[in-house]
Amino acid sequence: MSKRIRTLTGVVLAVAAFWLLTGCATVPAPLAGDYPEFQPDQATDRSVGARLRWGGVIVDTRPGRDETCVEILARELDRDMRPKATDIARGRFLACRDGFKDPAVFYNGREITVVGQLTDFTQGTIGEFEYRYPRIDADVLYLWSQRPDLVYHYYDPWYDPWRPYYRHPFYGPRTRVSGHIIIAR
C-alpha cells in the first residue's frame, strides 16, 4: 500500500511541476532567445553589430521613401518581454524596417518590443537637445495590445455585511459606498 501511495505522490508531483513550468513560459515565439543585457543608454560604438531585444513606448513613427523608422523610449522588459509600465526610461532608440509602417498603427504611446541588429548611431534632436540615437535594423516589431484598466477595491474593515440596515450615527445610512476605488493603468 505504501508503495502505491509513493508512486501516486510521484506522479502527482510530476504533473504539478509540468504545469508550473509550462505556465511560466509566456514569451512570444518571435521574441524568444538569448540576447545581451544592456539598454540603449548603455550602448557604445563597440556594441555595433550586436543582436538585441529592446522594448519601450513609441514616441514617433517616421515613414521614409524606402523604410520606416520608429522612435522608441526604452524601458526594461518584464519576464514576458513586454516593456514594464514604469516611469524609468533607459534612453531612446530608432527601430527601422524596410517598407511602410502606418503611423496610425504605430502610434505614440503604444508598447513595442524590437528584435534586430544594432547597425550604427544617428544624430537627431529632441526639442533643441542634440541626441545620439542607437539605430536597429529590426527583424521583429512586436506591438503589444493595450493594458486593461485595473480596478483596486479598498474594503472598509468596519463594514458589517450581516447588518445591512444598521445605522450608526457616525457612518450614516448603509446605502453609501463603503471604501475607495482607485483606478490605475
Residue frames as a rotation matrix with the C-alpha (Angstrom) as fourth column:
MET 1
0.563 0.826 0.000 0.00
0.826 -0.563 0.000 0.00
0.000 0.000 -1.000 0.00
SER 2
0.488 -0.421 -0.765 2.75
0.152 -0.822 0.549 2.47
-0.860 -0.383 -0.337 0.85
LYS 3
-0.620 -0.713 0.328 4.47
0.429 0.042 0.902 1.77
-0.657 0.700 0.280 -2.48
ARG 4
-0.103 0.685 0.721 1.25
0.971 -0.087 0.222 2.69
0.215 0.723 -0.657 -4.33
ILE 5
0.792 0.395 -0.466 0.95
0.529 -0.825 0.199 5.91
-0.306 -0.404 -0.862 -2.33
ARG 6
-0.009 -0.883 -0.469 4.57
0.124 -0.466 0.876 6.86
-0.992 -0.050 0.114 -3.12
THR 7
-0.667 -0.196 0.719 4.05
0.696 0.182 0.695 6.15
-0.267 0.964 0.015 -6.81
LEU 8
0.309 0.880 0.361 0.84
0.923 -0.369 0.108 8.15
0.228 0.300 -0.926 -6.87
THR 9
0.672 -0.138 -0.728 2.52
0.325 -0.828 0.456 11.01
-0.666 -0.543 -0.512 -5.00
GLY 10
-0.424 -0.906 -0.006 5.39
0.305 -0.149 0.941 11.00
-0.853 0.397 0.339 -7.51
VAL 11
-0.439 0.348 0.828 3.00
0.891 0.050 0.452 11.14
0.116 0.936 -0.332 -10.47
VAL 12
0.667 0.734 -0.126 1.01
0.745 -0.654 0.132 14.00
0.014 -0.182 -0.983 -8.90
LEU 13
0.380 -0.608 -0.697 4.21
0.180 -0.690 0.701 15.95
-0.907 -0.392 -0.153 -8.19
ALA 14
-0.638 -0.627 0.447 5.50
0.529 0.065 0.846 15.39
-0.560 0.776 0.290 -11.73
VAL 15
-0.042 0.721 0.692 2.22
0.949 -0.187 0.252 16.61
0.311 0.667 -0.676 -13.25
ALA 16
0.800 0.330 -0.502 2.17
0.521 -0.796 0.307 19.65
-0.298 -0.507 -0.808 -10.93
ALA 17
-0.063 -0.909 -0.412 5.79
0.223 -0.416 0.882 20.51
-0.973 -0.037 0.229 -11.82
PHE 18
-0.594 -0.099 0.799 4.98
0.791 0.113 0.602 20.19
-0.149 0.989 0.011 -15.53
TRP 19
0.396 0.843 0.365 2.01
0.863 -0.478 0.166 22.57
0.314 0.249 -0.916 -15.25
LEU 20
0.691 -0.193 -0.697 4.00
0.337 -0.766 0.547 25.08
-0.639 -0.613 -0.464 -13.20
LEU 21
-0.373 -0.926 -0.051 6.90
0.322 -0.181 0.929 25.11
-0.870 0.331 0.366 -15.65
THR 22
-0.501 0.236 0.833 4.71
0.855 -0.017 0.519 25.44
0.137 0.972 -0.193 -18.73
GLY 23
0.625 0.767 -0.146 2.78
0.781 -0.610 0.137 28.26
0.016 -0.200 -0.980 -17.06
CYS 24
0.334 -0.589 -0.735 5.99
0.247 -0.698 0.672 30.30
-0.910 -0.406 -0.088 -16.78
ALA 25
-0.668 -0.615 0.419 6.84
0.529 0.003 0.848 30.07
-0.523 0.788 0.324 -20.48
THR 26
0.420 0.903 -0.090 4.88
0.634 -0.363 -0.683 33.05
-0.649 0.229 -0.725 -21.78
VAL 27
-0.331 -0.594 -0.733 7.45
-0.217 -0.708 0.672 34.72
-0.918 0.381 0.105 -24.05
PRO 28
0.755 0.608 -0.246 6.00
-0.356 0.065 -0.932 35.12
-0.551 0.791 0.265 -27.57
ALA 29
0.611 -0.491 0.622 7.87
0.617 0.786 0.014 32.97
-0.496 0.375 0.783 -30.10
PRO 30
0.655 -0.407 0.636 9.25
0.468 -0.443 -0.765 35.88
0.593 0.799 -0.100 -32.21
LEU 31
0.594 -0.398 0.699 10.85
-0.609 -0.791 0.067 37.38
0.526 -0.465 -0.712 -29.07
ALA 32
0.962 -0.198 0.189 12.37
0.005 0.702 0.712 34.19
-0.273 -0.684 0.676 -27.65
GLY 33
0.539 -0.841 0.045 16.10
0.470 0.256 -0.845 33.72
0.699 0.477 0.533 -27.41
ASP 34
0.417 -0.522 -0.744 19.16
0.790 -0.197 0.580 34.92
-0.449 -0.830 0.331 -25.52
TYR 35
0.533 -0.206 0.821 20.27
0.455 -0.748 -0.483 38.50
0.713 0.631 -0.305 -26.06
PRO 36
-0.590 -0.802 -0.091 22.81
0.554 -0.320 -0.769 40.80
0.588 -0.504 0.633 -24.36
GLU 37
0.324 0.706 -0.630 21.54
0.940 -0.161 0.302 42.51
0.112 -0.690 -0.715 -21.22
PHE 38
-0.719 -0.455 -0.525 22.25
0.530 -0.848 0.008 46.17
-0.449 -0.272 0.851 -21.92
GLN 39
0.358 0.919 -0.164 19.96
0.702 -0.380 -0.602 49.10
-0.616 0.100 -0.782 -22.67
PRO 40
0.576 -0.088 0.812 20.10
0.704 -0.451 -0.549 51.90
0.415 0.888 -0.197 -25.26
ASP 41
0.910 -0.246 0.334 21.55
-0.345 -0.896 0.280 54.37
0.231 -0.370 -0.900 -22.75
GLN 42
0.481 -0.764 0.430 24.47
-0.262 0.343 0.902 51.94
-0.837 -0.547 -0.035 -22.28
ALA 43
0.776 -0.140 0.614 25.18
0.585 0.522 -0.621 51.33
-0.234 0.842 0.487 -25.99
THR 44
0.223 -0.790 -0.572 28.61
-0.291 -0.613 0.734 52.33
-0.930 0.003 -0.367 -27.29
ASP 45
0.278 -0.208 -0.938 30.44
-0.960 -0.093 -0.264 52.08
-0.032 0.974 -0.226 -30.61
ARG 46
-0.799 -0.599 0.055 31.69
-0.601 0.799 -0.013 48.65
-0.036 -0.044 -0.998 -29.50
SER 47
-0.341 0.766 0.545 28.04
-0.143 0.530 -0.836 47.48
-0.929 -0.363 -0.071 -29.35
VAL 48
0.134 0.390 -0.911 27.57
-0.936 -0.253 -0.245 47.90
-0.326 0.886 0.331 -33.12
GLY 49
-0.452 -0.221 -0.864 26.77
-0.657 0.738 0.154 44.56
0.604 0.637 -0.479 -34.72
ALA 50
-0.963 0.103 0.249 25.12
-0.136 0.612 -0.779 43.05
-0.232 -0.784 -0.576 -31.63
ARG 51
-0.430 0.889 -0.158 21.73
0.193 0.262 0.946 41.33
0.882 0.376 -0.284 -31.94
LEU 52
-0.984 0.048 0.172 19.39
-0.174 -0.462 -0.870 42.94
0.037 -0.886 0.463 -29.41
ARG 53
-0.172 0.976 -0.134 15.95
0.746 0.218 0.629 42.71
0.643 0.009 -0.766 -27.90
TRP 54
-0.976 -0.098 -0.197 14.83
0.198 -0.782 -0.592 46.12
-0.096 -0.616 0.782 -26.64
GLY 55
-0.167 0.973 0.161 11.41
0.883 0.075 0.464 47.47
0.439 0.220 -0.871 -25.88
GLY 56
-0.873 -0.063 -0.484 9.57
0.329 -0.808 -0.488 50.55
-0.360 -0.586 0.726 -24.78
VAL 57
0.206 0.955 -0.213 6.90
0.552 -0.293 -0.781 53.02
-0.808 0.043 -0.588 -25.78
ILE 58
-0.114 -0.194 0.974 6.60
0.977 -0.200 0.075 54.53
0.180 0.960 0.212 -29.26
VAL 59
-0.272 -0.056 -0.961 7.34
0.396 -0.916 -0.059 58.26
-0.877 -0.396 0.271 -29.35
ASP 60
0.161 0.261 -0.952 7.20
-0.706 -0.644 -0.296 58.89
-0.690 0.719 0.081 -33.11
THR 61
0.192 -0.074 0.979 6.88
0.564 0.824 -0.049 56.99
-0.803 0.562 0.200 -36.38
ARG 62
0.064 -0.312 -0.948 8.75
-0.549 -0.804 0.228 58.38
-0.833 0.506 -0.222 -39.41
PRO 63
0.595 0.152 0.789 7.86
0.497 0.702 -0.510 56.79
-0.632 0.696 0.342 -42.76
GLY 64
-0.206 -0.718 -0.665 10.53
-0.385 -0.566 0.729 57.38
-0.900 0.406 -0.160 -45.39
ARG 65
0.049 0.179 -0.983 10.89
-0.998 -0.037 -0.056 56.58
-0.046 0.983 0.177 -49.05
ASP 66
-0.134 -0.214 -0.968 12.18
-0.485 0.865 -0.124 53.01
0.864 0.453 -0.219 -48.56
GLU 67
-0.508 -0.111 -0.854 11.88
0.587 0.681 -0.437 52.36
0.630 -0.724 -0.281 -44.85
THR 68
0.546 0.652 0.526 10.04
-0.107 -0.569 0.816 53.39
0.831 -0.502 -0.241 -41.71
CYS 69
-0.626 -0.739 -0.249 11.85
0.256 0.106 -0.961 54.31
0.737 -0.665 0.123 -38.52
VAL 70
0.592 0.797 -0.119 10.09
0.293 -0.076 0.953 54.17
0.750 -0.600 -0.278 -35.16
GLU 71
-0.430 -0.677 0.597 11.47
-0.368 -0.472 -0.801 56.30
0.824 -0.564 -0.046 -32.32
ILE 72
0.458 0.552 -0.697 11.09
0.315 0.632 0.708 54.40
0.832 -0.543 0.116 -29.05
LEU 73
0.122 -0.334 0.935 11.51
-0.879 -0.473 -0.055 55.49
0.460 -0.815 -0.351 -25.44
ALA 74
-0.259 -0.338 -0.905 13.25
-0.115 0.941 -0.318 52.45
0.959 0.022 -0.282 -23.98
ARG 75
0.340 0.328 0.881 12.05
-0.934 0.005 0.358 50.66
0.113 -0.945 0.308 -20.87
GLU 76
-0.760 -0.562 0.326 13.21
-0.615 0.784 -0.083 47.49
-0.209 -0.263 -0.942 -19.19
LEU 77
-0.205 0.662 -0.721 11.37
-0.587 0.507 0.631 44.31
0.783 0.552 0.285 -20.18
ASP 78
0.181 0.332 0.926 9.43
-0.934 0.353 0.055 42.06
-0.309 -0.875 0.374 -17.83
ARG 79
-0.456 -0.423 0.783 9.56
-0.313 0.900 0.304 38.25
-0.833 -0.106 -0.543 -17.89
ASP 80
0.399 0.663 0.634 7.15
0.487 0.432 -0.759 38.18
-0.777 0.612 -0.150 -20.88
MET 81
-0.571 -0.731 0.374 9.48
0.770 -0.318 0.554 40.57
-0.286 0.604 0.744 -22.77
ARG 82
0.411 0.721 0.559 6.83
0.749 -0.616 0.244 43.29
0.520 0.318 -0.793 -22.57
PRO 83
-0.483 -0.594 0.643 8.02
0.126 -0.774 -0.620 46.78
0.866 -0.218 0.449 -21.56
LYS 84
-0.462 0.274 -0.844 7.45
0.887 0.144 -0.439 47.48
0.001 -0.951 -0.309 -17.88
ALA 85
0.357 0.678 0.643 4.87
0.546 -0.710 0.445 50.14
0.758 0.192 -0.623 -17.08
THR 86
0.239 -0.374 -0.896 7.19
0.885 -0.297 0.360 52.43
-0.400 -0.879 0.259 -15.13
ASP 87
0.990 0.046 -0.133 8.47
0.005 -0.956 -0.293 55.98
-0.141 0.289 -0.947 -15.37
ILE 88
0.205 -0.978 0.036 12.07
-0.159 0.003 0.987 54.78
-0.966 -0.209 -0.155 -15.58
ALA 89
0.966 0.074 -0.249 13.37
-0.249 -0.006 -0.968 55.42
-0.073 0.997 0.013 -19.11
ARG 90
0.367 -0.863 0.347 16.53
0.367 0.477 0.799 53.78
-0.855 -0.165 0.491 -20.45
GLY 91
-0.663 -0.596 -0.453 17.20
-0.124 -0.509 0.852 56.20
-0.738 0.621 0.264 -23.32
ARG 92
0.526 0.788 -0.320 15.75
-0.469 -0.045 -0.882 56.30
-0.709 0.614 0.346 -26.81
PHE 93
-0.615 -0.694 0.374 16.49
0.012 0.466 0.885 54.33
-0.788 0.549 -0.278 -29.94
LEU 94
-0.013 0.550 -0.835 15.36
-0.952 -0.261 -0.157 54.05
-0.305 0.793 0.527 -33.57
ALA 95
-0.324 0.017 0.946 14.00
0.132 0.991 0.027 50.77
-0.937 0.133 -0.324 -34.92
CYS 96
-0.157 0.181 -0.971 13.98
-0.867 -0.496 0.048 50.84
-0.473 0.849 0.235 -38.72
ARG 97
-0.269 0.164 0.949 12.43
0.279 0.956 -0.086 48.35
-0.922 0.242 -0.303 -41.11
ASP 98
-0.993 -0.115 0.014 12.00
0.038 -0.205 0.978 48.23
-0.110 0.972 0.208 -44.87
GLY 99
-0.464 0.862 0.203 8.64
0.696 0.213 0.686 49.25
0.548 0.460 -0.699 -46.25
PHE 100
-0.444 0.439 0.781 5.82
-0.389 -0.880 0.273 51.41
0.807 -0.182 0.562 -45.00
LYS 101
-0.578 0.338 -0.743 4.56
0.786 0.475 -0.395 51.11
0.219 -0.812 -0.541 -41.41
ASP 102
0.061 0.746 0.663 1.43
0.422 -0.621 0.660 53.14
0.905 0.239 -0.353 -40.82
PRO 103
-0.855 -0.396 0.336 1.73
-0.078 -0.542 -0.837 55.79
0.513 -0.741 0.433 -38.06
ALA 104
0.013 0.926 0.378 -1.94
-0.858 -0.184 0.479 55.13
0.513 -0.330 0.792 -37.22
VAL 105
0.749 0.158 -0.643 -0.94
0.073 0.945 0.318 51.60
0.658 -0.285 0.697 -36.14
PHE 106
-0.066 -0.861 -0.505 2.47
0.916 0.148 -0.373 52.52
0.396 -0.487 0.778 -34.71
TYR 107
0.472 0.412 0.779 1.08
0.180 -0.911 0.372 55.45
0.863 -0.036 -0.504 -32.72
ASN 108
-0.423 -0.641 0.640 2.54
-0.403 -0.500 -0.767 57.50
0.812 -0.582 -0.047 -29.86
GLY 109
-0.135 0.303 0.943 2.22
-0.990 -0.012 -0.138 55.71
-0.031 -0.953 0.302 -26.51
ARG 110
0.835 0.453 -0.313 1.89
-0.485 0.874 -0.028 52.14
0.261 0.176 0.949 -27.83
GLU 111
0.309 -0.719 0.623 4.14
-0.593 0.366 0.717 49.48
-0.743 -0.591 -0.313 -26.29
ILE 112
0.832 -0.147 -0.534 6.54
-0.440 0.410 -0.799 47.66
0.337 0.900 0.277 -28.58
THR 113
0.418 -0.779 0.467 9.36
-0.181 0.433 0.883 45.11
-0.890 -0.454 0.040 -28.35
VAL 114
0.749 -0.257 -0.611 12.00
-0.658 -0.175 -0.732 45.02
0.081 0.950 -0.300 -31.09
VAL 115
0.458 -0.690 0.561 14.47
0.238 0.703 0.670 42.31
-0.856 -0.173 0.486 -32.12
GLY 116
0.968 -0.180 0.178 17.23
0.141 -0.198 -0.970 43.23
0.209 0.964 -0.166 -34.53
GLN 117
0.197 -0.977 -0.081 20.84
0.979 0.201 -0.045 44.22
0.060 -0.070 0.996 -35.06
LEU 118
0.647 -0.110 -0.754 22.42
0.192 -0.934 0.301 47.44
-0.738 -0.340 -0.584 -33.85
THR 119
0.584 -0.375 0.720 23.90
0.804 0.144 -0.577 48.96
0.112 0.916 0.386 -37.03
ASP 120
-0.485 -0.751 0.449 25.05
0.630 -0.656 -0.416 52.45
0.606 0.081 0.791 -36.08
PHE 121
-0.245 0.373 -0.895 24.18
0.752 -0.510 -0.418 55.68
-0.612 -0.775 -0.155 -34.29
THR 122
-0.117 0.329 0.937 22.15
0.818 -0.504 0.279 58.53
0.564 0.799 -0.210 -35.77
GLN 123
-0.923 -0.187 -0.335 22.26
0.343 -0.794 -0.502 62.17
-0.172 -0.579 0.797 -34.70
GLY 124
-0.137 0.920 0.367 18.91
0.666 -0.188 0.721 63.81
0.733 0.343 -0.587 -34.03
THR 125
-0.844 -0.083 0.530 17.20
-0.263 -0.798 -0.543 66.31
0.468 -0.597 0.652 -31.81
ILE 126
-0.158 0.818 -0.553 14.66
0.929 0.313 0.196 66.11
0.334 -0.483 -0.809 -29.01
GLY 127
0.801 0.355 -0.481 13.33
0.457 -0.882 0.110 69.64
-0.385 -0.309 -0.870 -28.85
GLU 128
0.803 -0.595 -0.030 16.56
-0.512 -0.664 -0.545 71.65
0.305 0.453 -0.838 -29.06
PHE 129
0.342 -0.671 0.658 18.65
-0.618 0.367 0.696 68.94
-0.708 -0.644 -0.289 -27.41
GLU 130
0.042 -0.439 -0.898 21.11
-0.906 0.363 -0.219 67.08
0.422 0.822 -0.382 -29.63
TYR 131
0.401 0.180 0.898 20.65
-0.641 0.756 0.134 63.33
-0.655 -0.630 0.418 -29.15
ARG 132
-0.533 -0.623 -0.573 22.59
-0.838 0.480 0.259 60.31
0.114 0.618 -0.778 -30.44
TYR 133
0.478 0.834 0.275 20.12
-0.830 0.531 -0.169 57.51
-0.288 -0.148 0.946 -31.25
PRO 134
-0.680 -0.510 0.527 21.22
-0.276 0.844 0.460 53.86
-0.680 0.167 -0.714 -31.44
ARG 135
0.031 0.667 -0.745 19.74
-0.992 -0.072 -0.106 52.54
-0.124 0.742 0.659 -34.69
ILE 136
-0.445 -0.061 0.893 18.46
-0.194 0.981 -0.030 48.96
-0.874 -0.187 -0.448 -35.01
ASP 137
-0.577 0.336 -0.744 17.67
-0.732 0.191 0.654 47.19
0.362 0.922 0.136 -38.28
ALA 138
-0.275 0.572 0.773 14.57
-0.780 0.338 -0.527 45.44
-0.563 -0.748 0.353 -36.95
ASP 139
-0.939 0.068 -0.336 13.72
-0.128 0.839 0.528 41.85
0.318 0.540 -0.780 -37.80
VAL 140
-0.272 0.855 -0.441 10.72
0.865 0.418 0.277 41.85
0.421 -0.306 -0.854 -35.42
LEU 141
-0.824 0.229 0.518 8.45
-0.382 -0.900 -0.210 44.74
0.419 -0.371 0.829 -34.42
TYR 142
-0.539 0.609 -0.581 6.14
0.682 0.721 0.123 43.22
0.494 -0.330 -0.804 -31.80
LEU 143
-0.553 0.457 0.696 3.23
-0.473 -0.860 0.189 45.51
0.686 -0.225 0.692 -30.92
TRP 144
-0.911 0.239 -0.336 1.51
0.412 0.569 -0.712 44.82
0.021 -0.787 -0.616 -27.61
SER 145
-0.019 0.969 0.246 -2.21
0.605 -0.185 0.775 45.20
0.796 0.163 -0.583 -27.02
GLN 146
-0.154 0.025 0.988 -3.36
-0.482 -0.875 -0.053 47.91
0.863 -0.484 0.147 -24.68
ARG 147
-0.924 -0.191 -0.330 -3.14
0.194 0.512 -0.837 47.06
0.329 -0.838 -0.436 -20.98
PRO 148
0.060 0.995 -0.086 -6.53
0.596 0.033 0.802 46.65
0.800 -0.099 -0.591 -19.30
ASP 149
-0.130 0.004 0.991 -7.55
-0.605 -0.792 -0.077 49.15
0.785 -0.610 0.106 -16.66
LEU 150
-0.490 -0.084 -0.868 -7.04
0.530 0.762 -0.373 47.61
0.692 -0.642 -0.328 -13.25
VAL 151
0.201 0.623 0.756 -9.51
-0.454 -0.625 0.635 48.46
0.868 -0.471 0.157 -10.53
TYR 152
-0.709 -0.459 -0.535 -8.38
0.314 0.474 -0.823 48.01
0.632 -0.751 -0.192 -6.95
HIS 153
0.398 0.886 0.237 -11.02
0.003 -0.259 0.966 47.95
0.917 -0.384 -0.105 -4.26
TYR 154
-0.839 -0.512 0.183 -10.38
-0.165 -0.081 -0.983 49.02
0.518 -0.855 -0.016 -0.72
TYR 155
0.089 0.901 -0.425 -12.83
0.340 0.374 0.863 47.41
0.936 -0.221 -0.273 1.64
ASP 156
0.015 0.036 0.999 -13.79
-0.750 -0.661 0.035 49.09
0.661 -0.750 0.017 4.88
PRO 157
-0.739 -0.362 -0.568 -12.71
0.015 0.834 -0.551 46.77
0.674 -0.416 -0.611 7.72
TRP 158
-0.903 0.419 0.094 -15.59
-0.167 -0.140 -0.976 48.01
-0.396 -0.897 0.197 9.90
TYR 159
-0.337 0.813 -0.475 -18.30
-0.900 -0.131 0.416 47.21
0.276 0.568 0.776 7.34
ASP 160
-0.708 0.202 0.677 -20.68
-0.257 0.819 -0.513 44.52
-0.657 -0.538 -0.528 8.60
PRO 161
-0.806 0.387 -0.448 -22.46
-0.460 0.067 0.885 42.82
0.373 0.920 0.124 5.66
TRP 162
-0.675 0.564 -0.476 -24.74
0.627 0.778 0.033 40.89
0.389 -0.276 -0.879 8.04
ARG 163
-0.123 0.637 -0.761 -26.37
0.750 -0.443 -0.492 44.08
-0.651 -0.631 -0.423 9.30
PRO 164
-0.577 -0.190 0.794 -27.26
0.778 -0.426 0.463 46.00
0.250 0.885 0.394 6.12
TYR 165
0.288 0.769 0.571 -29.92
0.456 -0.634 0.624 48.14
0.842 0.081 -0.534 7.81
TYR 166
0.298 -0.282 -0.912 -27.79
0.934 -0.114 0.340 49.03
-0.200 -0.953 0.229 10.82
ARG 167
0.484 -0.133 0.865 -27.32
0.323 -0.892 -0.317 52.81
0.813 0.433 -0.389 11.12
HIS 168
0.032 -0.574 -0.819 -24.52
0.990 -0.097 0.106 54.07
-0.140 -0.813 0.565 13.23
PRO 169
0.810 0.392 -0.437 -24.59
0.370 -0.919 -0.139 57.82
-0.455 -0.049 -0.889 13.87
PHE 170
0.099 -0.855 -0.508 -21.01
-0.301 -0.513 0.804 58.23
-0.949 0.073 -0.308 12.64
TYR 171
-0.719 -0.447 0.532 -21.40
0.268 0.527 0.806 56.18
-0.641 0.722 -0.259 9.46
GLY 172
-0.502 0.603 -0.620 -24.68
-0.802 -0.593 0.072 57.47
-0.325 0.533 0.781 8.02
PRO 173
0.578 0.807 0.124 -27.08
-0.675 0.558 -0.483 55.32
-0.459 0.195 0.867 6.03
ARG 174
-0.061 -0.604 0.794 -25.86
-0.024 0.797 0.604 51.95
-0.998 0.018 -0.063 4.76
THR 175
0.803 0.359 0.475 -26.71
0.447 0.165 -0.879 52.84
-0.394 0.919 -0.029 1.19
ARG 176
0.654 -0.654 -0.380 -23.41
-0.702 -0.712 0.017 54.71
-0.282 0.256 -0.925 0.95
VAL 177
0.682 -0.550 -0.483 -20.43
-0.008 0.655 -0.756 53.10
0.732 0.519 0.442 -0.76
SER 178
0.896 -0.401 0.192 -18.02
-0.192 0.039 0.981 51.76
-0.401 -0.915 -0.042 1.80
GLY 179
0.221 -0.908 0.357 -14.39
0.632 0.412 0.657 52.21
-0.743 0.080 0.664 0.78
HIS 180
0.162 -0.303 -0.939 -12.43
-0.573 -0.804 0.161 53.75
-0.804 0.512 -0.304 -2.06
ILE 181
0.764 -0.038 0.644 -11.96
0.516 0.636 -0.575 52.79
-0.387 0.771 0.505 -5.67
ILE 182
0.109 -0.809 -0.577 -8.54
-0.401 -0.567 0.719 53.52
-0.910 0.153 -0.387 -7.10
ILE 183
0.932 0.204 0.298 -8.26
0.195 0.410 -0.891 53.26
-0.304 0.889 0.343 -10.87
ALA 184
0.106 -0.964 -0.244 -4.79
-0.431 -0.266 0.862 52.69
-0.896 0.014 -0.444 -12.24
ARG 185
0.817 0.072 -0.572 -3.41
-0.572 0.236 -0.786 51.89
0.078 0.969 0.234 -15.63
